[in-house]
Amino acid sequence: NIDIQQEKRLASQRAKSSKHSTLGKFVTEKYKPWVESNQKSHKESLRTLNVDFEHLHSRKMHEISPWDVQKWMSNAKKRGLEATTINRRVATLKSILSKAAEWKVIDSNPLAGMKRLKTDNTGRVRYLDNSEEEALRATLDNRQECQR
């Protein structure tokens, strides 16, 4: 026995999700209106998706593989991008795929288990040169005088 109503529901769901199944269509038709009203950094997110990952726009979202992103990451590193910048941009792509999975457009995020690039958290130690030190001390002395 075939449940006709169930088949109709499944066909309707497939039609809905296939309409937004490519990354480019999903970004413009579904994600953009949501992100503009829910994220302060929506301009940077959309720039990242439309510029950095534009080469993936014609791909179906469930077909985007960690290999595709790893390839982009190594090219970005060769172009001189820092690991933290690359990680931030990949996180943007992963978040849109998570949102697509949450909205049942795709079954699951294909990049869910992807690891981030290692970053140097030690920071850069910088010392003031003589003119900077003199300017800082003069400013502090002036502030001290004003407070007295």
C-alpha positions as MATLAB code, in Angstrom:
seq = 'NIDIQQEKRLASQRAKSSKHSTLGKFVTEKYKPWVESNQKSHKESLRTLNVDFEHLHSRKMHEISPWDVQKWMSNAKKRGLEATTINRRVATLKSILSKAAEWKVIDSNPLAGMKRLKTDNTGRVRYLDNSEEEALRATLDNRQECQR';
ca = [
       0.000    0.000    0.000;
       1.293    3.412   -0.978;
       0.253    6.405    1.081;
      -0.597    8.957   -1.611;
      -0.734   11.883    0.810;
       2.707   11.006    2.177;
       4.098   10.775   -1.371;
       2.637   14.215   -2.188;
       4.203   15.711    0.948;
       7.597   14.214    0.097;
       7.377   15.437   -3.506;
       6.459   18.914   -2.257;
       9.407   18.947    0.158;
      11.791   17.808   -2.581;
      10.499   20.532   -4.919;
      10.921   23.177   -2.206;
      14.430   22.133   -1.314;
      15.596   21.696   -4.908;
      14.535   25.277   -5.633;
      17.163   26.528   -3.167;
      19.590   23.629   -3.451;
      22.478   25.475   -5.106;
      24.539   27.660   -2.818;
      24.026   30.766   -4.962;
      20.237   30.468   -5.028;
      20.085   29.725   -1.311;
      22.252   32.750   -0.504;
      20.163   35.191   -2.557;
      16.666   33.801   -2.031;
      16.649   32.516    1.535;
      19.778   33.346    3.513;
      20.247   37.012    2.548;
      16.859   38.235    3.893;
      17.366   36.265    7.107;
      20.976   37.320    7.724;
      20.239   41.015    7.048;
      17.653   41.087    9.812;
      19.463   38.815   12.287;
      23.200   39.608   12.146;
      25.075   42.850   12.665;
      27.934   41.587   10.486;
      25.649   40.588    7.603;
      27.528   42.720    5.049;
      30.804   40.914    5.730;
      29.063   37.517    5.725;
      27.426   38.190    2.361;
      30.682   39.588    0.945;
      32.497   36.430    2.008;
      29.852   34.175    0.454;
      29.585   36.182   -2.774;
      33.293   36.878   -3.313;
      35.393   34.216   -1.583;
      33.043   31.306   -2.254;
      31.507   32.516   -5.506;
      33.082   29.537   -7.295;
      30.746   27.270   -5.266;
      27.515   29.148   -6.125;
      26.556   26.800   -8.947;
      27.115   23.687   -6.811;
      24.350   21.918   -4.936;
      24.902   22.521   -1.231;
      25.023   18.851   -0.276;
      27.783   18.326   -2.891;
      30.158   20.902   -1.370;
      32.891   18.785    0.156;
      35.625   19.442    2.713;
      38.073   18.867   -0.155;
      36.630   21.871   -2.057;
      37.086   24.059    0.995;
      40.559   22.694    1.788;
      41.604   23.561   -1.771;
      40.263   27.105   -1.320;
      42.058   27.370    2.044;
      45.432   26.404    0.598;
      44.998   28.885   -2.284;
      44.030   31.620    0.177;
      47.116   30.849    2.245;
      49.290   31.103   -0.892;
      47.714   34.498   -1.635;
      48.881   35.657    1.805;
      45.722   35.519    3.912;
      46.299   34.888    7.618;
      45.025   31.660    9.185;
      42.567   33.561   11.399;
      41.041   35.286    8.347;
      40.758   31.990    6.488;
      39.128   30.342    9.537;
      36.632   33.208    9.862;
      35.626   32.939    6.197;
      35.271   29.158    6.333;
      33.159   29.559    9.479;
      30.813   31.795    7.485;
      30.412   29.098    4.834;
      29.904   26.415    7.490;
      27.262   28.545    9.212;
      25.182   28.979    6.042;
      25.294   25.216    5.455;
      24.225   24.651    9.068;
      21.352   27.067    8.559;
      20.344   25.180    5.376;
      20.346   21.920    7.345;
      18.345   23.545   10.166;
      15.765   24.720    7.615;
      15.655   21.207    6.086;
      16.933   22.368    2.681;
      19.746   19.805    2.946;
      19.935   16.738    5.172;
      23.115   17.705    7.005;
      26.030   20.121    6.884;
      28.662   18.507    4.626;
      31.426   20.519    6.379;
      30.357   19.661    9.927;
      33.523   17.844   11.020;
      36.032   20.105    9.262;
      38.970   21.296   11.331;
      40.221   24.868   11.515;
      43.722   25.948   10.567;
      46.127   26.217   13.476;
      46.761   29.798   14.505;
      49.540   31.466   16.444;
      47.988   32.834   19.630;
      51.176   34.265   21.100;
      50.712   37.620   19.407;
      53.397   40.056   18.440;
      55.383   41.895   21.098;
      56.037   45.463   20.089;
      58.200   48.022   21.860;
      57.882   51.783   21.609;
      60.689   53.608   19.882;
      62.230   56.662   21.620;
      59.944   59.269   19.997;
      56.801   57.219   20.804;
      57.931   56.776   24.412;
      58.593   60.520   24.795;
      55.167   61.372   23.318;
      53.438   58.883   25.633;
      55.219   60.214   28.729;
      54.428   63.834   27.783;
      50.764   62.970   27.308;
      50.657   61.179   30.670;
      52.329   64.154   32.389;
      49.774   66.531   30.819;
      46.900   64.349   31.950;
      48.353   64.199   35.447;
      48.644   68.006   35.572;
      45.021   68.412   34.433;
      43.827   66.051   37.149;
      45.702   67.986   39.851;
];
